[in-house]
Amino acid sequence: MFRLTLDQLFDLFDPLVHGELEAQLSREGVAALVVFEDLNPESLYFGGRTAVAVGAGCTYITVAECEGGFIEHAMQRQYAIAYYEKEGG
């Protein structure tokens, strides 16, 4: 996984969801957002992405827990590819 700047994170998602990404980052205890992506070129959802909040009170507490992992989302398997960590996160 590679570390993203906030601008790079936003570049991976439609501008319509940038407000939701900011809202997730502003939640108490959230230290980072990890980007999961469907990497299967044969999938109908190839390239589909999800940003998952990481930190206290979240399913994943640390970015390291996501490394090498995947999530099942909307009939697709998405793998952790990158993360944005808040300053002090």
C-alpha positions in Angstrom: 0.0 0.0 0.0 1.2 3.5 -0.6 0.5 6.7 1.4 -1.6 9.4 -0.3 -1.9 13.1 0.2 -5.5 14.4 0.7 -5.5 15.7 -2.9 -4.4 12.3 -4.2 -7.2 10.7 -2.2 -9.7 13.0 -3.7 -8.4 12.3 -7.2 -9.4 8.7 -6.7 -13.0 9.5 -6.1 -15.8 11.4 -7.8 -16.1 15.0 -6.5 -19.7 14.2 -5.4 -18.3 12.1 -2.6 -15.5 14.4 -1.4 -17.8 15.8 1.3 -18.5 12.3 2.6 -14.7 11.6 2.7 -14.2 14.8 4.7 -17.0 13.8 7.0 -15.5 10.4 7.7 -12.1 12.0 8.4 -13.7 14.4 10.9 -15.3 11.7 12.9 -13.9 11.3 16.4 -11.3 8.5 16.6 -10.8 8.2 12.8 -7.1 8.3 12.0 -7.0 7.3 8.3 -9.0 6.3 5.3 -7.9 3.1 3.5 -8.7 2.8 -0.2 -9.9 -0.6 -1.3 -10.2 -1.3 -5.1 -11.5 -4.1 -7.3 -8.4 -5.2 -9.2 -10.0 -8.0 -11.2 -10.0 -7.0 -14.9 -12.7 -9.6 -15.6 -15.0 -8.1 -13.0 -18.0 -6.0 -14.0 -16.8 -3.7 -11.1 -13.2 -3.5 -12.1 -11.7 -0.3 -10.7 -14.5 0.2 -8.2 -13.3 1.8 -5.0 -14.3 2.2 -1.4 -12.8 4.3 1.3 -12.8 2.7 4.8 -12.4 4.7 8.0 -9.7 3.4 10.3 -9.2 4.2 13.9 -10.7 3.9 17.4 -14.3 2.7 17.2 -13.9 1.4 13.6 -13.7 -2.1 12.3 -10.0 -1.6 11.6 -8.0 0.2 14.2 -4.8 0.6 12.3 -3.8 0.9 8.6 -1.4 -2.0 9.1 -4.5 -4.3 9.8 -5.7 -3.5 6.2 -2.4 -4.3 4.4 -2.8 -7.3 2.2 -6.5 -7.5 3.1 -9.7 -7.2 1.2 -13.4 -6.5 1.6 -16.4 -8.0 -0.1 -18.5 -5.1 -1.3 -21.5 -5.1 -3.7 -20.6 -8.5 -5.3 -17.0 -7.6 -5.7 -13.7 -8.2 -3.9 -11.8 -5.0 -3.2 -8.1 -5.1 -2.1 -6.4 -2.5 0.1 -4.2 -0.4 -2.2 -3.5 3.0 -0.5 -4.3 5.1 2.5 -4.5 8.7 3.7 -3.5 9.3 7.3 -4.5 12.4 9.1 -1.8 14.5 10.6 -1.2 13.2 14.1 -3.2 10.1 13.1 
